[in-house]
């Protein structure tokens, strides 16, 4: 499916990844409807959408995906849906598991059922590496055991299973993308790289949960957007899941060192180590060969370059 002059709904389109995706879709010549609740969990989303409000090919609907009638109404006449809306944050979901289930599971079920009712041609669903839980081996391919260690991970896995069930039962054309530790401009304030940069910028000791040896496969937002678009364009991949991770792991301590170096603050602030939170997992490291082979995806932004871009954005927008 060529993404040009299509009518596209993006749930969560005012959020971190969603807003970048919307910008790219508009650049490609599509008409885009953003459906976003502007939940208090993630403040400042207005800044993510302001530059598009006068665009005649852009429409913003402020509502929640748990509101089925509104969602169905927004979806009518659309060609495809990118489902980016979610309740994110492992720590937050630990404290609010009912909300995590309501948004991530019931909300996704609403998206799928509304898509079937509205005859949507294709859905691309934003899943998460959090579905894996404790790491059994690395790099983690799509067949790695899924044993979520948090309500957040469980809710995303349940949503993914619903997507695949709708493909099998109703023939819905749906693809699931497991994003790995996405970062970049417009990132959420609760994300580790954002927290490090914000703390150091404000001359506060950065907080590290656990001992900092846990690793993550940090993936820059522009690479994630590219993979998401490729998943929509590729034919005959319905029912597939793909790991969308850069393919390199760094410990949290290493990332902090890189952030400090990028901000030219070496030796100024020592990290504060805090007990790890429940649901934390020791490693993520994506085997992205399936996405490379089938989607033709080739991530371009390594961690050093991505941090430089993020720090520049933060200094221009948050200080």
ABEGO torsion letter per residue (X at the ends): XBBBGBBBBBBGAABAAAAAAAAAAAAAGBBBBBBBAGBAABBGAAAAAAAAAABAABBBBBBBAABAAAAAAAABGBABBBBABBBBEAAAAAABAAAAAAAAAAAAAAAAAAAAAAGBABBBBBBBAAAAEBBABOBBBAABBBBBABAAAAAAAAAAAAAAAAAAAAGBBBBBBBBBGBBEBGBBAABAAAAAAAAAAAGBBBBBBEAGABBBBBBBAAAAAAAAAAAAABBGABGBBBBBBAGBBBBAAAAAAAAAAAAGABGABBBBBBBBBBGBBABBBBBAAAAAAAAGBBBABBAAAAAAAAAAAAAAAAX
